[in-house]
Amino acid sequence: MGRFKVIGTTLAVAAGLASLSGCDGDDGKVKVQPSAARPAAGAKDGAAPALPLSQDLTWQGMKLKLPADWKVNGIADPFLCIQPPGGDRCGKVKERNSALQISPVGHGYSSWPGEGRMNKKWGWSPGDPPSCMAAGSANSDLADQEKAEIAVRDLTPLADGRKAEHREWRVPCRNGKRFVTNVWYLPQSRVVFYVLRDDPALAATYQAIVRSADVRGYKRT
C-alpha cells in the first residue's frame, strides 16, 4: 500500500479495493491540495453542468483536478477510487458503482475494462454473470446483456494532449431497471478511467475530471 500526503484539505482513506477493476504514475503517494477553481463547464441536453474543479490531485505521477469535497477513498495500489460527497463507498462491487475509478489495464493486469472490449456490447461488464449495477438492485439481480448498447463512441481530450477512447454503455436489467457505464481508455498508457453506474447529475463532472488529467508522469506499480 502506498503512502499518502495531504496538503490543505482532507483525504479519506478507507479499506483496500478488491482488484476487480481495470491508471498512468510514480511512487504511490497521493497529494491533494486546493487550486484555482475552474469554472463549471456547460451541460448538454439539459444535463447538470460540471462542478468547478478546485483540488489538485497527484497520484503515482498522474495529475488531475477534483471538485471540492470529493475524496480519494477505498484506495489500494495500483487502483484509485474518487468518491463524490454522499456517493457510494469504494470497496465491494455494489458499493463502488457511482465513484470514478482509475486502474492500469493489461500487461499483468486484467483486460477489463478497456483492452479488447471497447467495441463490444458486453465490454462494460466486470464479470459473468453480469450484475445489474442500477441503484436499488439486489446482489442477485442480473443485467440483460443481450439488450445492452454502446450509445456513445468518441474521443475525450486530456490536459496533456492525449485523447482517451470513450464509450458509454446503456444497460437494461432483468428487474426492469437501467444503468449507464462510462469508460475512458488510454491504450498506449495502459490506463483506464471508469464509472460503473453513472450518476446523471455528475455526468459532466466525471468528464471534466478525466479531461483535466495529465498522465505524462504516470508510472505503473
Contacts in CASP RR format, 6 or more apart in sequence:
PFRMAT RR
TARGET T0000
AUTHOR 0000-0000-0000
METHOD contacts of the structure
MODEL  1
MGRFKVIGTTLAVAAGLASLSGCDGDDGKVKVQPSAARPAAGAKDGAAPA
LPLSQDLTWQGMKLKLPADWKVNGIADPFLCIQPPGGDRCGKVKERNSAL
QISPVGHGYSSWPGEGRMNKKWGWSPGDPPSCMAAGSANSDLADQEKAEI
AVRDLTPLADGRKAEHREWRVPCRNGKRFVTNVWYLPQSRVVFYVLRDDP
ALAATYQAIVRSADVRGYKRT
1 16 0 8 1.000
1 75 0 8 1.000
1 76 0 8 1.000
1 77 0 8 1.000
2 27 0 8 1.000
2 28 0 8 1.000
2 29 0 8 1.000
2 30 0 8 1.000
2 77 0 8 1.000
3 28 0 8 1.000
3 29 0 8 1.000
4 11 0 8 1.000
4 13 0 8 1.000
4 29 0 8 1.000
4 30 0 8 1.000
4 72 0 8 1.000
4 75 0 8 1.000
5 29 0 8 1.000
5 30 0 8 1.000
5 31 0 8 1.000
6 30 0 8 1.000
6 31 0 8 1.000
6 32 0 8 1.000
7 31 0 8 1.000
7 32 0 8 1.000
7 33 0 8 1.000
8 32 0 8 1.000
8 33 0 8 1.000
8 34 0 8 1.000
9 32 0 8 1.000
9 33 0 8 1.000
9 34 0 8 1.000
9 55 0 8 1.000
10 71 0 8 1.000
11 30 0 8 1.000
11 32 0 8 1.000
11 71 0 8 1.000
11 72 0 8 1.000
12 71 0 8 1.000
12 72 0 8 1.000
12 73 0 8 1.000
12 83 0 8 1.000
13 72 0 8 1.000
13 73 0 8 1.000
13 74 0 8 1.000
13 75 0 8 1.000
14 73 0 8 1.000
14 74 0 8 1.000
14 75 0 8 1.000
14 89 0 8 1.000
14 90 0 8 1.000
14 91 0 8 1.000
15 74 0 8 1.000
15 91 0 8 1.000
16 74 0 8 1.000
16 75 0 8 1.000
16 76 0 8 1.000
16 91 0 8 1.000
17 74 0 8 1.000
17 75 0 8 1.000
17 76 0 8 1.000
17 79 0 8 1.000
17 81 0 8 1.000
17 90 0 8 1.000
17 91 0 8 1.000
17 96 0 8 1.000
18 91 0 8 1.000
18 92 0 8 1.000
18 93 0 8 1.000
19 76 0 8 1.000
19 79 0 8 1.000
19 110 0 8 1.000
20 93 0 8 1.000
20 96 0 8 1.000
20 110 0 8 1.000
20 126 0 8 1.000
21 79 0 8 1.000
21 96 0 8 1.000
21 101 0 8 1.000
21 103 0 8 1.000
21 110 0 8 1.000
21 112 0 8 1.000
21 113 0 8 1.000
21 126 0 8 1.000
21 194 0 8 1.000
22 79 0 8 1.000
22 101 0 8 1.000
22 103 0 8 1.000
22 104 0 8 1.000
22 105 0 8 1.000
22 109 0 8 1.000
22 110 0 8 1.000
22 112 0 8 1.000
22 113 0 8 1.000
22 114 0 8 1.000
22 192 0 8 1.000
22 194 0 8 1.000
23 59 0 8 1.000
23 60 0 8 1.000
23 62 0 8 1.000
23 78 0 8 1.000
23 79 0 8 1.000
23 80 0 8 1.000
23 102 0 8 1.000
23 103 0 8 1.000
23 104 0 8 1.000
23 191 0 8 1.000
23 192 0 8 1.000
23 193 0 8 1.000
23 215 0 8 1.000
23 218 0 8 1.000
23 220 0 8 1.000
24 60 0 8 1.000
24 61 0 8 1.000
24 62 0 8 1.000
24 186 0 8 1.000
24 189 0 8 1.000
24 190 0 8 1.000
24 191 0 8 1.000
24 215 0 8 1.000
24 216 0 8 1.000
24 217 0 8 1.000
24 218 0 8 1.000
24 219 0 8 1.000
24 220 0 8 1.000
25 59 0 8 1.000
25 60 0 8 1.000
25 61 0 8 1.000
25 62 0 8 1.000
25 215 0 8 1.000
25 217 0 8 1.000
25 218 0 8 1.000
25 219 0 8 1.000
25 220 0 8 1.000
25 221 0 8 1.000
26 60 0 8 1.000
26 61 0 8 1.000
26 217 0 8 1.000
26 218 0 8 1.000
26 219 0 8 1.000
27 60 0 8 1.000
27 61 0 8 1.000
27 219 0 8 1.000
28 59 0 8 1.000
28 60 0 8 1.000
28 77 0 8 1.000
28 78 0 8 1.000
28 221 0 8 1.000
29 58 0 8 1.000
29 59 0 8 1.000
29 60 0 8 1.000
30 57 0 8 1.000
30 58 0 8 1.000
30 59 0 8 1.000
30 72 0 8 1.000
30 75 0 8 1.000
30 80 0 8 1.000
31 56 0 8 1.000
31 57 0 8 1.000
31 58 0 8 1.000
31 59 0 8 1.000
32 55 0 8 1.000
32 56 0 8 1.000
32 57 0 8 1.000
32 58 0 8 1.000
32 66 0 8 1.000
32 72 0 8 1.000
33 55 0 8 1.000
33 56 0 8 1.000
34 54 0 8 1.000
34 55 0 8 1.000
34 56 0 8 1.000
35 53 0 8 1.000
35 54 0 8 1.000
35 55 0 8 1.000
35 56 0 8 1.000
35 65 0 8 1.000
36 54 0 8 1.000
37 52 0 8 1.000
37 53 0 8 1.000
37 54 0 8 1.000
37 68 0 8 1.000
38 52 0 8 1.000
38 53 0 8 1.000
38 54 0 8 1.000
38 65 0 8 1.000
38 208 0 8 1.000
38 212 0 8 1.000
39 52 0 8 1.000
40 49 0 8 1.000
40 50 0 8 1.000
40 51 0 8 1.000
40 52 0 8 1.000
41 49 0 8 1.000
41 50 0 8 1.000
41 204 0 8 1.000
41 207 0 8 1.000
41 208 0 8 1.000
42 49 0 8 1.000
42 50 0 8 1.000
42 204 0 8 1.000
43 49 0 8 1.000
43 50 0 8 1.000
43 204 0 8 1.000
44 204 0 8 1.000
47 200 0 8 1.000
47 203 0 8 1.000
47 204 0 8 1.000
48 200 0 8 1.000
48 201 0 8 1.000
48 202 0 8 1.000
48 203 0 8 1.000
48 204 0 8 1.000
49 204 0 8 1.000
50 204 0 8 1.000
50 205 0 8 1.000
50 207 0 8 1.000
50 208 0 8 1.000
51 67 0 8 1.000
51 68 0 8 1.000
51 202 0 8 1.000
51 205 0 8 1.000
51 208 0 8 1.000
52 67 0 8 1.000
52 68 0 8 1.000
53 65 0 8 1.000
53 66 0 8 1.000
53 67 0 8 1.000
53 208 0 8 1.000
53 209 0 8 1.000
53 212 0 8 1.000
54 65 0 8 1.000
54 66 0 8 1.000
54 67 0 8 1.000
54 68 0 8 1.000
55 65 0 8 1.000
55 66 0 8 1.000
55 67 0 8 1.000
55 68 0 8 1.000
55 70 0 8 1.000
56 63 0 8 1.000
56 64 0 8 1.000
56 65 0 8 1.000
57 63 0 8 1.000
57 64 0 8 1.000
57 65 0 8 1.000
57 66 0 8 1.000
57 72 0 8 1.000
57 82 0 8 1.000
59 72 0 8 1.000
59 80 0 8 1.000
59 102 0 8 1.000
60 77 0 8 1.000
60 78 0 8 1.000
60 80 0 8 1.000
60 218 0 8 1.000
60 219 0 8 1.000
60 220 0 8 1.000
60 221 0 8 1.000
61 217 0 8 1.000
61 218 0 8 1.000
61 219 0 8 1.000
62 102 0 8 1.000
62 191 0 8 1.000
62 213 0 8 1.000
62 214 0 8 1.000
62 215 0 8 1.000
62 217 0 8 1.000
62 218 0 8 1.000
63 159 0 8 1.000
63 213 0 8 1.000
63 214 0 8 1.000
63 217 0 8 1.000
64 159 0 8 1.000
64 209 0 8 1.000
64 210 0 8 1.000
64 212 0 8 1.000
64 213 0 8 1.000
64 214 0 8 1.000
65 208 0 8 1.000
65 209 0 8 1.000
65 212 0 8 1.000
66 82 0 8 1.000
66 209 0 8 1.000
67 84 0 8 1.000
67 205 0 8 1.000
67 209 0 8 1.000
69 84 0 8 1.000
69 85 0 8 1.000
70 82 0 8 1.000
70 83 0 8 1.000
70 84 0 8 1.000
70 85 0 8 1.000
71 82 0 8 1.000
71 83 0 8 1.000
71 85 0 8 1.000
72 80 0 8 1.000
72 81 0 8 1.000
72 82 0 8 1.000
72 83 0 8 1.000
73 81 0 8 1.000
73 82 0 8 1.000
73 83 0 8 1.000
73 89 0 8 1.000
73 90 0 8 1.000
73 99 0 8 1.000
74 81 0 8 1.000
74 83 0 8 1.000
74 89 0 8 1.000
74 90 0 8 1.000
74 91 0 8 1.000
75 81 0 8 1.000
75 90 0 8 1.000
77 221 0 8 1.000
78 103 0 8 1.000
78 104 0 8 1.000
78 109 0 8 1.000
78 220 0 8 1.000
78 221 0 8 1.000
79 101 0 8 1.000
79 102 0 8 1.000
79 103 0 8 1.000
80 101 0 8 1.000
80 102 0 8 1.000
80 103 0 8 1.000
81 90 0 8 1.000
81 91 0 8 1.000
81 96 0 8 1.000
81 99 0 8 1.000
81 100 0 8 1.000
81 101 0 8 1.000
81 102 0 8 1.000
82 99 0 8 1.000
82 100 0 8 1.000
82 101 0 8 1.000
82 102 0 8 1.000
82 209 0 8 1.000
83 89 0 8 1.000
83 90 0 8 1.000
83 99 0 8 1.000
84 98 0 8 1.000
84 99 0 8 1.000
84 199 0 8 1.000
84 202 0 8 1.000
84 205 0 8 1.000
87 98 0 8 1.000
87 99 0 8 1.000
87 199 0 8 1.000
88 95 0 8 1.000
88 96 0 8 1.000
88 97 0 8 1.000
88 98 0 8 1.000
88 99 0 8 1.000
88 197 0 8 1.000
89 95 0 8 1.000
89 96 0 8 1.000
90 96 0 8 1.000
90 99 0 8 1.000
90 101 0 8 1.000
93 126 0 8 1.000
93 131 0 8 1.000
93 196 0 8 1.000
94 131 0 8 1.000
94 133 0 8 1.000
94 137 0 8 1.000
94 139 0 8 1.000
96 196 0 8 1.000
97 133 0 8 1.000
97 135 0 8 1.000
97 179 0 8 1.000
97 195 0 8 1.000
97 196 0 8 1.000
97 197 0 8 1.000
98 195 0 8 1.000
98 196 0 8 1.000
98 197 0 8 1.000
98 198 0 8 1.000
98 199 0 8 1.000
98 202 0 8 1.000
99 195 0 8 1.000
100 193 0 8 1.000
100 194 0 8 1.000
100 195 0 8 1.000
100 206 0 8 1.000
100 209 0 8 1.000
100 210 0 8 1.000
101 193 0 8 1.000
101 194 0 8 1.000
101 195 0 8 1.000
101 196 0 8 1.000
102 191 0 8 1.000
102 192 0 8 1.000
102 193 0 8 1.000
103 109 0 8 1.000
103 191 0 8 1.000
103 192 0 8 1.000
103 194 0 8 1.000
104 190 0 8 1.000
104 191 0 8 1.000
104 192 0 8 1.000
104 220 0 8 1.000
105 111 0 8 1.000
105 112 0 8 1.000
105 113 0 8 1.000
105 114 0 8 1.000
105 115 0 8 1.000
105 185 0 8 1.000
105 190 0 8 1.000
105 191 0 8 1.000
105 192 0 8 1.000
106 115 0 8 1.000
106 190 0 8 1.000
107 190 0 8 1.000
107 220 0 8 1.000
109 190 0 8 1.000
111 117 0 8 1.000
112 123 0 8 1.000
112 125 0 8 1.000
112 126 0 8 1.000
112 127 0 8 1.000
113 123 0 8 1.000
113 124 0 8 1.000
113 126 0 8 1.000
113 183 0 8 1.000
113 185 0 8 1.000
113 192 0 8 1.000
113 194 0 8 1.000
114 123 0 8 1.000
114 165 0 8 1.000
114 183 0 8 1.000
114 185 0 8 1.000
114 192 0 8 1.000
115 185 0 8 1.000
115 187 0 8 1.000
115 190 0 8 1.000
117 123 0 8 1.000
118 165 0 8 1.000
118 167 0 8 1.000
118 183 0 8 1.000
118 185 0 8 1.000
119 150 0 8 1.000
119 153 0 8 1.000
119 167 0 8 1.000
121 145 0 8 1.000
121 148 0 8 1.000
121 149 0 8 1.000
121 150 0 8 1.000
121 169 0 8 1.000
122 130 0 8 1.000
122 145 0 8 1.000
122 148 0 8 1.000
123 167 0 8 1.000
123 169 0 8 1.000
124 148 0 8 1.000
124 167 0 8 1.000
124 169 0 8 1.000
124 171 0 8 1.000
124 181 0 8 1.000
124 183 0 8 1.000
124 196 0 8 1.000
125 131 0 8 1.000
125 143 0 8 1.000
125 145 0 8 1.000
126 196 0 8 1.000
129 142 0 8 1.000
130 142 0 8 1.000
130 143 0 8 1.000
130 145 0 8 1.000
131 137 0 8 1.000
131 139 0 8 1.000
131 141 0 8 1.000
131 142 0 8 1.000
131 143 0 8 1.000
132 141 0 8 1.000
132 142 0 8 1.000
132 143 0 8 1.000
132 171 0 8 1.000
132 173 0 8 1.000
132 174 0 8 1.000
132 175 0 8 1.000
132 177 0 8 1.000
132 179 0 8 1.000
133 143 0 8 1.000
133 171 0 8 1.000
133 179 0 8 1.000
133 181 0 8 1.000
133 196 0 8 1.000
133 197 0 8 1.000
134 141 0 8 1.000
134 173 0 8 1.000
134 175 0 8 1.000
134 177 0 8 1.000
134 178 0 8 1.000
134 179 0 8 1.000
134 197 0 8 1.000
135 177 0 8 1.000
135 179 0 8 1.000
135 197 0 8 1.000
136 177 0 8 1.000
137 173 0 8 1.000
137 175 0 8 1.000
137 177 0 8 1.000
138 175 0 8 1.000
141 173 0 8 1.000
141 174 0 8 1.000
141 175 0 8 1.000
141 177 0 8 1.000
142 173 0 8 1.000
142 174 0 8 1.000
143 171 0 8 1.000
143 172 0 8 1.000
143 173 0 8 1.000
143 174 0 8 1.000
143 179 0 8 1.000
144 171 0 8 1.000
144 172 0 8 1.000
144 173 0 8 1.000
144 174 0 8 1.000
145 171 0 8 1.000
147 171 0 8 1.000
147 172 0 8 1.000
148 169 0 8 1.000
148 170 0 8 1.000
148 171 0 8 1.000
148 172 0 8 1.000
149 169 0 8 1.000
149 170 0 8 1.000
150 167 0 8 1.000
150 168 0 8 1.000
150 169 0 8 1.000
151 168 0 8 1.000
151 169 0 8 1.000
151 170 0 8 1.000
151 180 0 8 1.000
152 166 0 8 1.000
152 167 0 8 1.000
152 168 0 8 1.000
153 166 0 8 1.000
153 167 0 8 1.000
154 166 0 8 1.000
155 163 0 8 1.000
155 164 0 8 1.000
155 165 0 8 1.000
155 166 0 8 1.000
156 163 0 8 1.000
156 164 0 8 1.000
156 166 0 8 1.000
156 184 0 8 1.000
156 207 0 8 1.000
156 210 0 8 1.000
156 211 0 8 1.000
157 163 0 8 1.000
157 211 0 8 1.000
158 164 0 8 1.000
158 186 0 8 1.000
158 210 0 8 1.000
158 211 0 8 1.000
158 212 0 8 1.000
158 213 0 8 1.000
158 214 0 8 1.000
158 215 0 8 1.000
159 211 0 8 1.000
159 212 0 8 1.000
159 213 0 8 1.000
159 214 0 8 1.000
160 213 0 8 1.000
160 214 0 8 1.000
160 215 0 8 1.000
160 216 0 8 1.000
162 186 0 8 1.000
162 188 0 8 1.000
162 189 0 8 1.000
162 215 0 8 1.000
164 184 0 8 1.000
164 185 0 8 1.000
164 186 0 8 1.000
164 193 0 8 1.000
164 210 0 8 1.000
165 184 0 8 1.000
165 185 0 8 1.000
165 186 0 8 1.000
165 187 0 8 1.000
166 182 0 8 1.000
166 183 0 8 1.000
166 184 0 8 1.000
166 185 0 8 1.000
167 182 0 8 1.000
167 183 0 8 1.000
167 185 0 8 1.000
168 180 0 8 1.000
168 181 0 8 1.000
168 182 0 8 1.000
168 198 0 8 1.000
169 180 0 8 1.000
169 181 0 8 1.000
169 182 0 8 1.000
169 183 0 8 1.000
170 178 0 8 1.000
170 179 0 8 1.000
170 180 0 8 1.000
171 178 0 8 1.000
171 179 0 8 1.000
171 180 0 8 1.000
171 181 0 8 1.000
172 178 0 8 1.000
173 179 0 8 1.000
179 197 0 8 1.000
179 198 0 8 1.000
180 197 0 8 1.000
180 198 0 8 1.000
180 200 0 8 1.000
181 194 0 8 1.000
181 195 0 8 1.000
181 196 0 8 1.000
181 197 0 8 1.000
181 198 0 8 1.000
182 194 0 8 1.000
182 195 0 8 1.000
182 198 0 8 1.000
182 203 0 8 1.000
182 206 0 8 1.000
183 192 0 8 1.000
183 193 0 8 1.000
183 194 0 8 1.000
184 192 0 8 1.000
184 193 0 8 1.000
184 194 0 8 1.000
184 210 0 8 1.000
185 191 0 8 1.000
185 192 0 8 1.000
186 192 0 8 1.000
186 215 0 8 1.000
189 215 0 8 1.000
189 218 0 8 1.000
190 220 0 8 1.000
191 215 0 8 1.000
191 218 0 8 1.000
191 220 0 8 1.000
193 209 0 8 1.000
193 210 0 8 1.000
193 213 0 8 1.000
195 206 0 8 1.000
198 206 0 8 1.000
END
